[in-house]
């Protein structure tokens, strides 16, 4: 649970881990109920996007959505760091409590058109009505036999224009063969289905919550780290067809027409953060070949054309995504807040662990004791030991800080807290930032990686994949261990010094679980601790 701390714009901190490890037509062919006719009263709430089910394989937990990343060179001085993130605000906020919401809600406007179709239990067509949201009372009342069970299907393209006609003709229409076809691919496709037994001589409420059936991608370009405004930008997403046929039995759709792509225009051009103006849905089926291209981009004096940040994006129906393009300086050493630092893929990391004299060279060919930093238990501001300590002091025998103790924001938008021991201008990294660091560097070892209380001679070297002169040296400081299966725990002192390294992230869940950047002699990885270190 206690680790040394690598300040980074981010500041990494080794941990004290627990060694114990811690329409309307014919009537229903069903038996006509003796209850009389029931009136169906319709309303529409908001629409929902699905949470992405395909989770990351990079040491992720079920609380984390997949983030797809790619970096390309804009020129010799700047990089474009691209990320595609499934937008799931409820999931993001729940990273602190280990839960995961299934949907992400979007508001619907009044006056949108939607259609309700009714089928009996045998799947035969019974009725159809077209509604305008907010004016439902203006549509002919929908009355059905009380005591009978029906399947209700609702469909909308989220527009204020009439929907295409349902096919086939009423005489041969069933739930299985009902379709609508459209030649406008950029519209939404929203669907709802419910089985309901009607109560006769009464009002039966049908409260519709639509689900989106097509992916939606929002695009943001951020040039703040360059200091220059974005004065021109245009993009395109492929594949995208200009037509589709919707299967009303389940809301799925097949593509028709031509593959045209979706053009992306931007708001706020002339500033350092611009977003796409159009909310075009991507008319494609689930695939792993979606591409995003920047047809042109001008930032300050830099002009580029036909940039392709992504060619093989995985997108899923009904999921809303954020595509974020950060323009950042190339990997380099720099001084940040008066401390030596390294910028790797746009993220600034302190080159010294917390507690180390920053005038020392952190990358000496031989690792020595003076570059070993302080140890901290997860969530604590007070250190539990210096780089040469063999026991934790103070030792918190019952350690259960709140999950947001080191990050009051989210994994994607972290906020440093007063309990964060990193110096001004730095904070403890998120789990995602540690994952990105591993992906953006090559690793090597310095020293023999031999365990011993006095072994201060080994470290893991993480070298930028774009600039071999830029690297981070993470001493193999080990961690403090504890004994006992429940609190209060007993301090067992230092373990793994010289052969292991574990650097905390600010991530925690209610389980409780924390995570750390972990290494032995092999490649570093993200380690999920079995319990909130105590």
Secondary structure per residue as TSV (DSSP state, phi and psi in degrees):
chain	resnum	aa	ss	phi	psi
A	1	X	-	360.0	-23.3
A	2	X	E	-102.4	138.2
A	3	X	E	-136.9	163.5
A	4	X	E	-71.7	170.0
A	5	X	E	-123.4	124.1
A	6	X	E	-101.1	104.7
A	7	X	E	-65.9	131.9
A	8	X	E	-137.8	171.5
A	9	X	T	-71.0	43.1
A	10	X	T	-166.4	150.8
A	11	X	-	-142.8	117.6
A	12	X	E	-89.1	144.7
A	13	X	E	-138.4	120.4
A	14	X	E	-63.6	160.1
A	15	X	E	-121.8	161.2
A	16	X	-	-92.9	108.4
A	17	X	-	-102.0	154.2
A	18	X	-	-82.6	116.7
A	19	X	T	-67.8	-27.7
A	20	X	T	-70.8	-14.7
A	21	X	T	63.8	69.6
A	22	X	-	-41.8	360.0
A	23	X	-	360.0	-139.7
A	24	X	B	-143.2	143.3
A	25	X	-	-158.6	-124.2
A	26	X	S	-71.9	157.8
A	27	X	-	-74.1	166.5
A	28	X	-	-60.5	139.9
A	29	X	S	-81.8	-3.7
A	30	X	S	-66.2	167.3
A	31	X	-	-59.6	125.9
A	32	X	-	-69.7	126.8
A	33	X	-	-70.7	152.8
A	34	X	T	-88.2	5.0
A	35	X	T	-85.2	-7.0
A	36	X	-	88.1	-175.3
A	37	X	E	-81.2	141.4
A	38	X	E	-110.1	140.7
A	39	X	E	-93.6	133.3
A	40	X	E	-96.4	115.8
A	41	X	E	-101.3	123.2
A	42	X	E	-108.9	140.6
A	43	X	E	-145.9	155.6
A	44	X	E	-123.6	126.4
A	45	X	E	-88.9	-143.3
A	46	X	E	-84.9	176.1
A	47	X	E	-109.3	153.5
A	48	X	E	-120.6	148.7
A	49	X	E	-100.8	148.9
A	50	X	E	-78.1	152.5
A	51	X	-	-79.0	143.2
A	52	X	-	-68.6	130.1
A	53	X	-	-87.9	-23.9
A	54	X	-	-80.4	106.7
A	55	X	B	-91.8	160.5
A	56	X	-	-65.2	143.3
A	57	X	S	-91.4	-6.4
A	58	X	S	-85.1	74.4
A	59	X	S	54.1	32.3
A	60	X	-	-89.0	160.2
A	61	X	-	-104.7	166.6
A	62	X	T	-60.1	-12.0
A	63	X	T	-80.9	-8.1
A	64	X	-	-110.7	128.0
A	65	X	B	-76.4	162.8
A	66	X	-	-73.7	129.3
A	67	X	E	-111.8	122.4
A	68	X	E	-96.6	129.0
A	69	X	E	-125.6	149.7
A	70	X	E	-160.2	143.5
A	71	X	E	-125.5	134.7
A	72	X	E	-129.7	157.6
A	73	X	E	-83.1	129.2
A	74	X	S	-82.9	-44.4
A	75	X	S	-160.1	-166.8
A	76	X	S	-68.1	-17.8
A	77	X	S	-103.1	-23.5
A	78	X	E	-131.0	149.0
A	79	X	E	-112.8	155.3
A	80	X	E	-112.0	112.4
A	81	X	E	-99.4	112.9
A	82	X	E	-106.9	136.2
A	83	X	E	-134.9	134.8
A	84	X	E	-109.8	116.7
A	85	X	E	-117.2	128.8
A	86	X	E	-64.7	130.4
A	87	X	-	-86.6	115.8
A	88	X	-	-147.5	76.8
A	89	X	H	-54.6	-39.7
A	90	X	H	-64.0	-38.8
A	91	X	H	-66.4	-41.8
A	92	X	H	-58.9	-48.6
A	93	X	H	-68.4	-23.6
A	94	X	G	-87.0	3.1
A	95	X	G	-58.4	-22.7
A	96	X	G	-83.8	-15.8
A	97	X	T	-123.5	7.2
A	98	X	T	79.9	-1.3
A	99	X	-	-92.9	168.9
A	100	X	-	-146.9	115.3
A	101	X	-	-73.5	152.3
A	102	X	S	-90.4	-17.4
A	103	X	E	-136.9	163.5
A	104	X	E	-131.0	124.0
A	105	X	E	-94.2	142.9
A	106	X	E	-128.6	143.8
A	107	X	-	-78.1	147.7
A	108	X	-	-112.1	144.5
A	109	X	-	-87.0	163.3
A	110	X	T	-70.4	162.1
A	111	X	T	74.9	4.1
A	112	X	-	-71.9	148.1
A	113	X	E	-91.8	141.6
A	114	X	E	-147.3	158.5
A	115	X	E	-123.0	140.6
A	116	X	E	-116.9	131.0
A	117	X	E	-119.7	142.6
A	118	X	E	-121.4	136.2
A	119	X	E	-131.3	147.9
A	120	X	E	-82.8	-176.9
A	121	X	T	-66.1	-22.9
A	122	X	T	-84.4	-2.6
A	123	X	S	89.9	4.9
A	124	X	B	-77.3	145.9
A	125	X	E	-70.5	138.1
A	126	X	E	-118.4	-48.7
A	127	X	E	-158.5	161.6
A	128	X	E	-145.9	138.3
A	129	X	E	-138.6	141.1
A	130	X	E	-105.7	134.2
A	131	X	E	-123.8	158.0
A	132	X	E	-115.8	124.3
A	133	X	T	-60.6	129.2
A	134	X	T	91.9	-10.5
A	135	X	-	-130.5	32.1
A	136	X	G	-57.1	-32.5
A	137	X	G	-66.3	-17.8
A	138	X	G	-79.7	-11.2
A	139	X	S	-88.0	143.5
A	140	X	-	-50.5	134.1
A	141	X	-	-58.2	141.8
A	142	X	E	-100.5	110.7
A	143	X	E	-117.4	134.2
A	144	X	E	-133.0	162.6
A	145	X	E	-68.5	127.5
A	146	X	T	-66.3	144.8
A	147	X	T	85.2	-7.8
A	148	X	-	-98.4	151.8
A	149	X	E	-106.5	133.2
A	150	X	E	-130.2	156.1
A	151	X	E	-103.7	124.7
A	152	X	E	-105.1	129.6
A	153	X	E	-119.3	130.8
A	154	X	E	-120.1	139.4
A	155	X	E	-142.2	144.6
A	156	X	E	-151.5	150.6
A	157	X	-	-103.7	10.5
A	158	X	S	57.5	40.9
A	159	X	S	-128.2	167.8
A	160	X	S	-97.2	12.1
A	161	X	S	-104.2	159.8
A	162	X	-	-62.9	147.6
A	163	X	-	-76.9	154.3
A	164	X	-	-61.1	157.0
A	165	X	-	-66.5	148.7
A	166	X	-	-80.7	138.9
A	167	X	B	-122.5	157.6
A	168	X	S	-79.1	-167.8
A	169	X	-	-60.1	156.5
A	170	X	G	-54.5	-38.2
A	171	X	G	-60.4	-30.2
A	172	X	G	-115.8	9.7
A	173	X	-	-79.3	135.4
A	174	X	B	-134.5	171.8
A	175	X	T	-61.9	-38.3
A	176	X	T	-69.0	-29.7
A	177	X	T	-109.4	4.5
A	178	X	-	-69.8	134.9
A	179	X	E	-143.2	156.9
A	180	X	E	-131.8	148.2
A	181	X	E	-127.2	140.8
A	182	X	E	-135.5	151.9
A	183	X	S	-109.3	19.9
A	184	X	-	-117.9	100.2
A	185	X	T	-78.5	-19.1
A	186	X	T	-82.9	-9.5
A	187	X	S	-73.6	160.6
A	188	X	-	-69.9	162.2
A	189	X	-	-130.3	115.3
A	190	X	E	-120.8	141.2
A	191	X	E	-141.4	148.5
A	192	X	E	-150.5	143.7
A	193	X	E	-144.1	134.8
A	194	X	E	-150.8	141.5
A	195	X	E	-99.7	133.3
A	196	X	E	-144.5	132.4
A	197	X	E	-90.8	122.4
A	198	X	-	-81.5	134.8
A	199	X	-	-91.6	125.2
A	200	X	T	-74.1	156.5
A	201	X	T	55.6	33.5
A	202	X	S	-155.5	171.1
A	203	X	E	-91.2	130.2
A	204	X	E	-112.6	120.6
A	205	X	E	-86.4	134.1
A	206	X	E	-118.4	98.0
A	207	X	E	-95.9	107.4
A	208	X	E	-91.3	129.1
A	209	X	E	-120.2	104.3
A	210	X	E	-68.6	151.7
A	211	X	E	-116.5	132.1
A	212	X	E	-67.9	141.5
A	213	X	-	-112.5	-2.2
A	214	X	S	-125.7	150.1
A	215	X	E	-73.7	149.1
A	216	X	E	-127.0	128.8
A	217	X	E	-119.6	119.0
A	218	X	E	-95.7	139.3
A	219	X	E	-118.1	132.1
A	220	X	E	-127.6	134.2
A	221	X	E	-116.5	129.6
A	222	X	E	-125.5	118.3
A	223	X	-	-114.5	19.4
A	224	X	G	-57.0	-36.5
A	225	X	G	-70.3	-15.0
A	226	X	G	-87.6	-24.2
A	227	X	T	82.9	1.2
A	228	X	-	-111.5	150.7
A	229	X	-	-81.3	152.4
A	230	X	E	-89.9	113.7
A	231	X	E	-103.5	-8.9
A	232	X	E	-158.9	140.4
A	233	X	E	-165.5	140.7
A	234	X	E	-153.4	141.8
A	235	X	E	-137.1	177.6
A	236	X	E	-152.6	142.4
A	237	X	E	-115.7	131.8
A	238	X	E	-131.0	157.0
A	239	X	S	-80.1	155.9
A	240	X	-	-158.9	126.9
A	241	X	E	-102.8	153.6
A	242	X	E	-91.6	11.8
A	243	X	E	-152.5	161.5
A	244	X	E	-159.5	157.4
A	245	X	E	-120.7	127.6
A	246	X	E	-101.3	127.5
A	247	X	E	-86.3	111.9
A	248	X	T	-76.2	-8.1
A	249	X	T	-70.1	-31.0
A	250	X	T	-141.9	-1.4
A	251	X	S	85.3	-2.0
A	252	X	-	-72.3	163.1
A	253	X	E	-140.9	151.7
A	254	X	E	-112.4	150.2
A	255	X	E	-82.3	148.3
A	256	X	E	-145.2	176.4
A	257	X	E	73.3	-148.2
A	258	X	E	-108.4	151.3
A	259	X	E	-83.4	108.2
A	260	X	-	-112.9	-19.6
A	261	X	-	76.3	164.2
A	262	X	E	-114.4	121.5
A	263	X	E	-79.0	137.0
A	264	X	E	-112.3	117.0
A	265	X	-	-105.3	163.1
A	266	X	B	-126.4	147.4
A	267	X	S	-89.1	165.4
A	268	X	S	59.8	23.9
A	269	X	T	-60.7	134.0
A	270	X	T	107.7	1.9
A	271	X	B	-122.4	-176.0
A	272	X	S	-95.2	-9.6
A	273	X	E	-130.7	118.1
A	274	X	E	-124.5	149.0
A	275	X	E	-130.2	158.5
A	276	X	B	-72.2	139.6
A	277	X	S	-81.0	-36.2
A	278	X	-	-86.1	143.6
A	279	X	-	-108.3	53.7
A	280	X	-	-76.0	131.0
A	281	X	E	-80.7	150.7
A	282	X	E	-89.5	115.7
A	283	X	-	-87.9	82.2
A	284	X	-	-148.7	162.3
A	285	X	-	-90.5	172.4
A	286	X	S	-55.8	127.9
A	287	X	E	-156.6	169.3
A	288	X	E	-123.3	29.8
A	289	X	E	-128.5	18.0
A	290	X	E	-70.0	136.0
A	291	X	E	-122.6	150.6
A	292	X	E	-123.6	129.3
A	293	X	E	-123.6	140.2
A	294	X	E	-96.4	110.0
A	295	X	E	-68.4	-35.9
A	296	X	E	-155.3	152.3
A	297	X	E	-153.8	128.6
A	298	X	E	-127.0	122.3
A	299	X	E	-127.8	113.1
A	300	X	T	58.3	-125.0
A	301	X	T	-91.9	0.3
A	302	X	E	-90.0	124.8
A	303	X	E	-125.5	131.2
A	304	X	E	-136.3	151.4
A	305	X	E	-131.3	153.9
A	306	X	E	52.3	46.8
A	307	X	E	-82.0	139.4
A	308	X	E	-125.7	87.3
A	309	X	E	-64.1	-33.2
A	310	X	E	-137.5	139.5
A	311	X	E	-124.8	-18.3
A	312	X	E	-133.1	52.8
A	313	X	E	-74.1	140.2
A	314	X	E	-94.3	121.0
A	315	X	E	-126.5	148.3
A	316	X	-	-122.3	147.7
A	317	X	T	-60.6	140.3
A	318	X	T	76.4	9.5
A	319	X	-	-107.3	137.6
A	320	X	E	-97.8	132.0
A	321	X	E	-120.4	153.4
A	322	X	E	-113.8	122.2
A	323	X	E	-102.0	112.8
A	324	X	E	-113.7	124.8
A	325	X	E	-115.3	109.0
A	326	X	E	-100.5	125.5
A	327	X	E	-94.4	116.8
A	328	X	E	-131.1	155.0
A	329	X	E	-62.1	154.1
A	330	X	-	-64.1	164.4
A	331	X	S	-61.5	133.9
A	332	X	E	-165.9	161.6
A	333	X	E	-81.7	149.9
A	334	X	E	-159.2	172.4
A	335	X	E	-108.2	124.3
A	336	X	E	-126.3	125.3
A	337	X	T	53.0	37.7
A	338	X	T	77.2	7.3
A	339	X	E	-121.6	144.1
A	340	X	E	-60.1	135.5
A	341	X	E	-145.5	165.8
A	342	X	E	-129.5	130.0
A	343	X	E	-95.6	121.0
A	344	X	E	-127.1	114.6
A	345	X	T	54.7	38.7
A	346	X	T	88.6	-7.4
A	347	X	E	-104.2	134.0
A	348	X	E	-95.8	125.8
A	349	X	E	-118.8	135.0
A	350	X	E	-67.1	144.0
A	351	X	E	-90.0	-9.7
A	352	X	E	-116.8	144.7
A	353	X	E	-67.2	155.2
A	354	X	E	-58.3	133.3
A	355	X	T	96.8	-6.7
A	356	X	S	-94.7	141.4
A	357	X	-	-61.5	116.6
A	358	X	T	-77.1	-1.6
A	359	X	T	-82.9	-12.9
A	360	X	S	-77.3	150.7
A	361	X	-	-76.5	114.4
A	362	X	T	-77.0	-8.4
A	363	X	T	-118.1	31.5
A	364	X	-	-56.1	148.3
A	365	X	S	-61.7	-30.4
A	366	X	S	-110.4	124.0
A	367	X	-	-72.7	139.2
A	368	X	-	-135.5	169.7
A	369	X	G	-60.4	-32.8
A	370	X	G	-68.1	-13.5
A	371	X	G	-97.3	7.1
A	372	X	-	-83.1	129.1
A	373	X	-	-98.1	-172.6
A	374	X	-	-74.7	157.1
A	375	X	B	-103.4	145.2
A	376	X	B	-138.7	142.0
A	377	X	-	-78.3	151.6
A	378	X	T	-59.0	131.4
A	379	X	T	83.9	2.9
A	380	X	-	-104.6	144.2
A	381	X	S	-85.9	-38.5
A	382	X	S	-73.6	135.1
A	383	X	-	-72.8	153.8
A	384	X	S	-103.2	-0.5
A	385	X	B	169.2	159.0
A	386	X	-	-86.8	-179.2
A	387	X	T	-63.6	-18.0
A	388	X	T	-108.5	2.0
A	389	X	-	-66.7	145.3
A	390	X	S	-107.8	-12.0
A	391	X	S	-134.7	157.3
A	392	X	-	-84.5	130.1
A	393	X	S	-152.2	109.1
A	394	X	S	-77.2	156.4
A	395	X	-	-115.5	121.6
A	396	X	-	-92.1	100.4
A	397	X	S	-71.3	-17.3
A	398	X	S	-132.3	87.3
A	399	X	-	-103.6	107.8
A	400	X	-	-141.4	60.0
A	401	X	-	-63.7	157.0
A	402	X	-	-61.3	151.8
A	403	X	T	-63.0	-22.6
A	404	X	T	-100.6	21.3
A	405	X	S	-60.2	-37.8
A	406	X	S	-105.8	-0.8
A	407	X	-	-157.0	103.2
A	408	X	S	-86.0	-0.3
A	409	X	S	-99.9	-132.5
A	410	X	-	-128.6	176.1
A	411	X	S	-62.7	-34.1
A	412	X	S	-87.7	-26.3
A	413	X	S	-131.5	76.1
A	414	X	-	-72.6	149.5
A	415	X	-	-129.5	122.5
A	416	X	-	-66.0	144.7
A	417	X	-	-113.4	170.4
A	418	X	T	-67.2	-18.5
A	419	X	T	-87.5	-1.6
A	420	X	-	-77.7	121.3
A	421	X	-	-80.4	-0.7
A	422	X	S	-71.9	152.4
A	423	X	-	-69.1	170.0
A	424	X	T	-54.6	133.3
A	425	X	T	88.0	-2.5
A	426	X	-	-128.4	161.2
A	427	X	B	-151.2	165.7
A	428	X	-	-67.6	137.3
A	429	X	-	-72.6	157.6
A	430	X	-	-81.1	166.1
A	431	X	H	-59.3	-41.8
A	432	X	H	-64.1	-36.8
A	433	X	H	-67.4	-37.3
A	434	X	H	-66.3	-40.3
A	435	X	H	-59.8	-43.8
A	436	X	H	-65.8	-37.7
A	437	X	H	-60.4	-45.1
A	438	X	H	-61.3	-41.8
A	439	X	H	-69.2	-27.3
A	440	X	T	-96.8	4.9
A	441	X	E	-132.5	159.5
A	442	X	E	-101.6	145.7
A	443	X	E	-109.0	152.4
A	444	X	E	-152.3	169.2
A	445	X	E	-112.3	147.4
A	446	X	E	-122.9	127.9
A	447	X	S	94.6	174.9
A	448	X	-	-81.9	-16.7
A	449	X	-	54.7	60.7
A	450	X	-	-116.2	134.9
A	451	X	-	-77.0	137.7
A	452	X	-	177.2	145.0
A	453	X	T	-60.3	-24.1
A	454	X	T	-109.6	17.3
A	455	X	-	-93.2	103.8
A	456	X	-	-114.6	22.6
A	457	X	-	-110.5	17.2
A	458	X	-	-131.3	151.4
A	459	X	E	-159.1	157.8
A	460	X	E	-98.7	130.1
A	461	X	E	-104.8	123.9
A	462	X	E	-110.7	111.3
A	463	X	E	-108.1	131.3
A	464	X	E	-53.4	136.7
A	465	X	S	-75.0	-11.9
A	466	X	S	-108.4	-19.4
A	467	X	-	-146.1	103.2
A	468	X	T	-67.0	-10.5
A	469	X	T	-83.0	-11.8
A	470	X	-	-103.1	124.3
A	471	X	E	-154.4	165.0
A	472	X	E	-121.0	136.4
A	473	X	E	-108.2	117.5
A	474	X	E	-110.2	103.4
A	475	X	E	-57.8	144.9
A	476	X	-	-82.0	79.9
A	477	X	-	-87.0	-5.8
A	478	X	B	69.9	-154.9
A	479	X	E	-158.5	160.8
A	480	X	E	-83.9	138.9
A	481	X	E	-109.5	166.4
A	482	X	E	-133.6	163.1
A	483	X	E	-122.1	156.2
A	484	X	-	108.8	145.2
A	485	X	S	-94.5	-18.4
A	486	X	S	-138.6	162.5
A	487	X	S	-68.5	147.9
A	488	X	S	-80.4	141.3
A	489	X	-	-91.3	162.7
A	490	X	E	-112.4	137.8
A	491	X	E	-72.9	124.9
A	492	X	E	-104.8	2.4
A	493	X	E	84.1	-167.2
A	494	X	E	-70.6	144.2
A	495	X	E	-143.3	136.4
A	496	X	S	77.5	12.1
A	497	X	T	-61.5	135.8
A	498	X	T	91.6	-15.5
A	499	X	T	-132.6	-13.2
A	500	X	-	-134.6	156.9
A	501	X	E	-140.8	133.4
A	502	X	E	-138.3	117.6
A	503	X	E	-117.3	120.0
A	504	X	E	-63.2	148.8
A	505	X	E	-105.0	174.7
A	506	X	E	-85.5	1.0
A	507	X	E	-72.5	136.6
A	508	X	E	-156.3	150.6
A	509	X	E	-127.7	172.3
A	510	X	T	-69.0	-14.1
A	511	X	T	-51.6	-40.4
A	512	X	T	-91.2	152.5
A	513	X	E	-139.1	144.6
A	514	X	E	-123.8	173.8
A	515	X	E	-137.6	159.8
A	516	X	E	-149.9	158.1
A	517	X	E	-81.6	121.0
A	518	X	E	-123.0	139.0
A	519	X	E	-150.7	150.0
A	520	X	S	-117.1	-130.5
A	521	X	S	-85.0	-16.1
A	522	X	S	-85.4	-171.5
A	523	X	-	-61.4	141.5
A	524	X	-	-66.3	154.5
A	525	X	E	-148.8	171.4
A	526	X	E	-94.7	123.5
A	527	X	E	-106.5	130.9
A	528	X	E	-96.2	113.5
A	529	X	E	-72.7	140.7
A	530	X	S	-66.0	-22.0
A	531	X	S	-154.4	162.8
A	532	X	-	-62.8	112.3
A	533	X	-	-48.7	138.5
A	534	X	-	-119.1	360.0
